[in-house]
């Protein structure tokens, strides 16, 4: 059988897990649709919630290349997220940002 006519092995995997950006985005009906395009949704979530005193370097590196970083940070600030890296900032950095605003 010609390889062009075969069904790919991963045909049943969710497009988000495959890293297809915009797979479920519909910002007009879902205000959280940006999350489908977030790079963190395609990686290990533990990197974004390090133990106290743990490194945030890997999570921030991923955030730096994310196209929805601004939406993520805005969500975290509006919803007073107290844990994890959101929009490339730690909880402490988000608190400082809110104080300056």
C-alpha positions, 0 to 999 in steps of 0.5 A: 500500500502506498504511504500516501493512502494510509491513515496516520497513526496519530489521527485520533489525537487531539489537535492541541496535543499535536501542537496545532495552533488555533485548532479550537480558537473562537475568541468571539464566543469563548473568552478563554480560547487563547488557551488553545494557542498557548505553548504551555498547553503543549508542554509539561504543566509542572514547569509552570508550577515549580516548588517553592524556591524552584527554577522558573527559567524553563517556563519563562523561556517557553513563555517568551516565544508564546503568541498569546503571552499578553492574553495569558498575563491579562487573565492572570492579573484579572483573576488574581492567579496566585500560583505559577508562571502566567504570561512569563511572570511569577506571582511575585512579579505579577504582584509588583506589576499590579502595585505599579499600575 
